[in-house]
Amino acid sequence: MNDPADHRSPERRALDEQIAAEPQSPHPDLPPGVVPRPVEAFLGRRTRPVAVAGVVENGLVRPLDPGVKLPERARVIIVATEAA
């Protein structure tokens, strides 16, 4: 099937088809009583970066919007419009 959005080379397409045709690996032997979990459970919580306008006063970052709450000890990147 030729999909116009598919930009893979014929060699890459053939390799992908070969990989897809291979038999799936068996599930690992788990000890009795162990409940399998999805991989996402092992990755932990992922946070997304947020852009917030604010000012720096006495070395502390204060968001201009009072509704924005940053977690304590959050990492921030400060982008200045002009040097002090």
C-alpha positions as CSV (number, residue, x, y, z in Angstrom):
1,M,0.0,0.0,0.0
2,N,1.5,3.3,-1.0
3,D,0.5,6.1,1.4
4,P,1.4,9.6,0.1
5,A,2.3,10.6,3.7
6,D,4.8,7.7,4.0
7,H,8.2,9.1,3.2
8,R,10.2,5.9,4.0
9,S,12.6,4.5,1.4
10,P,11.7,1.2,-0.1
11,E,14.6,-0.4,1.8
12,R,13.3,1.0,5.1
13,R,9.7,0.0,4.3
14,A,10.9,-3.6,3.6
15,L,12.9,-3.7,6.9
16,D,9.8,-2.4,8.8
17,E,7.6,-5.1,7.2
18,Q,10.2,-7.8,8.1
19,I,10.4,-6.6,11.7
20,A,6.6,-6.6,12.0
21,A,6.4,-10.1,10.6
22,E,8.7,-11.6,13.3
23,P,7.0,-13.5,16.1
24,Q,6.5,-11.6,19.3
25,S,8.8,-12.4,22.3
26,P,7.2,-14.4,25.1
27,H,6.3,-12.8,28.3
28,P,9.0,-13.1,31.0
29,D,8.5,-15.7,33.7
30,L,7.3,-13.8,36.8
31,P,7.4,-15.2,40.3
32,P,4.0,-16.3,41.7
33,G,2.0,-13.5,43.1
34,V,3.6,-10.7,41.1
35,V,1.2,-8.6,39.1
36,P,2.6,-7.3,35.8
37,R,2.6,-3.5,35.4
38,P,2.8,-1.4,32.3
39,V,6.2,0.2,31.5
40,E,4.7,3.6,32.2
41,A,4.4,2.6,35.9
42,F,8.2,2.4,36.1
43,L,8.9,5.7,34.4
44,G,7.5,7.9,37.2
45,R,5.6,11.1,36.8
46,R,6.6,13.4,34.0
47,T,6.2,17.1,34.3
48,R,5.9,19.6,31.5
49,P,7.6,22.9,31.4
50,V,5.5,26.0,31.9
51,A,6.3,29.6,30.7
52,V,5.2,32.2,33.3
53,A,5.8,35.9,33.3
54,G,7.4,37.1,36.5
55,V,9.9,39.3,38.3
56,V,12.9,38.5,40.4
57,E,12.9,40.3,43.8
58,N,15.8,39.8,46.3
59,G,16.7,36.6,44.5
60,L,13.2,35.2,44.6
61,V,11.1,34.5,41.5
62,R,7.6,36.0,41.8
63,P,5.0,35.2,39.1
64,L,3.0,38.2,38.0
65,D,-0.2,36.2,37.8
66,P,-1.3,35.6,41.4
67,G,-3.2,32.4,40.3
68,V,0.1,30.7,39.3
69,K,1.5,28.5,42.0
70,L,4.9,27.0,41.6
71,P,5.9,24.0,43.7
72,E,8.4,24.6,46.4
73,R,12.0,24.1,45.2
74,A,10.8,24.2,41.6
75,R,13.6,24.7,39.0
76,V,13.2,27.8,36.9
77,I,14.9,29.4,33.9
78,I,15.1,33.1,34.1
79,V,15.0,35.0,30.8
80,A,15.8,38.7,31.3
81,T,14.7,41.5,29.0
82,E,17.5,43.8,30.1
83,A,20.5,43.6,32.3
84,A,20.4,45.3,35.7
